[in-house]
């Protein structure tokens, strides 16, 4: 496949590996399990270590199978380079580990995945100021900025209450102020949305979720979109400035977050994720369509108190989501009316599985307040709009009619 010609999303991903030579004509990049890489010329080994020429040094910092996945994610996000990590949280943690110092300041959406919220609480305890704001309105972000603000961090669609950040306006604000804009694209995936379009400098993807898609491998990634001017970032170490300025960020992230921190993705997991990614567009189209049908059905039922899904006209950011995203995603949440036990409801479902993951081929459900958001306490949950009866639904690729019948019968 010619690199010069422009192809569609799925065609590009399917043939990504063949953009570089593959051993023995394999259609997939093989799984390279070696953690060390030998050179017949010791000078070449030194040159690779010094960054003077490409090559692999040690498995913690790179691997041919992982590198092939990184190339695939880069093409998905229309970026310039990608780093893969052992988990999505490893990717987010890398931003803190490699780019922030005590005295810095971060503005983050308050509508966050529970573990990300916990991470920022940890960061705040280590000397970095963190301001949580309602990111559905850029005015709240602007009001929280300080001279020490280095990063603004948001999710495209919040998990689990599906608030949609004011993505484009926040991106414009960050551009005007020279602030690094980091967007977690996990809920939308690069098929439904590319954060580069709204000025994101770094894009997070939890590869465990929809990109891998089958619930069999953990992984995460950071993609440099090429939008951010790293020459204005104050914490680039002099040693990494030997590279072109466009690469300063990704080089420092690789050194500080992979070499030093060690949250590296293994080759077997990378292979599983790469194969799963080939059907991302097909799965997201099916799951998003079913999610819309399910959300509409539940909203119309008198036993349901509220449904939170950007695809519904009742959603506060419905119009914004329609402008930004190709579809509204595969995740929604809903609340049962008082007197209906959420556990009893979940136990009556026969297709949907009570489990904590999302972005799987199977539909997964979970009582949010009692599980993944239990640790943060009732007060913090209330501030995030998480009701005690809230059920999160990650819609899979089952037949839509079967899912509708299952959720209706349980009611």
Secondary structure, 3 states (H helix, E strand, C coil): CCCCCCCCHHHHHHCHHHHCCCHHHCCCCCCCCCCECCCCCHHHHHHHHCCCCCCCCECCCCCHHHHHHHHHHHHHHCCCEEEEECCHHHHHHHHHHHHCCCCCEEEEECCCCHHHHHHHHHHHCCCCEEEEECCCCHHHHHHHCCCCEEEEEEECECCCCCCECCHHHHHHHHHHHCCEEEEECCCCHHHHCCHHHHCCCEEEECCCCCCCCCCCCCCEEEEECCCCCHHHCCCCCHHHHHCCHHHHHHHHHHHHHHHHCCCECCHHHHHHHHHHHCCHHHHHHHHHHHHHHHHHHHHCCCCEEEEECCCCCCCCCHHHHHHHCCCCCCEEEEEECCCCCHHHHHHHCCCCEECCCCCCCCCEEEEHHHCCCCCCHHHHHHHCCCCCCEEEEECCCCCHHHHHHHHHHHC
